[in-house]
């Protein structure tokens, strides 16, 4: 379906917090390494199935990179590492046991709609950033 699946971030396309996070990554990803797709999209569903993830359960951002899918806090920390600069320092949090990191991540994910709201439909990228989206 995609020739190069490295550096694809799958996100909840109706989540305001996720939308804001994607915009932040786009703004600070100077190398333009990352591409994006809503989990709800055909490509998002395809990549989830390909990597053994339940496409009906999407409570995590997913990073597909180096033929591996990273979820929860591991996805966020690997994204930060690839962004470089000061963001790469966040990767040091990988020393925290995953059950702690992921517990915090899941608590935020569970409350994201309540705290930040949600859209009725997936975000539509602007003309300037449309090329960064797949699918």
Order of alpha helices (4+ residues) and beta strands (2+ residues): beta-alpha-beta-alpha-beta-beta-alpha-alpha
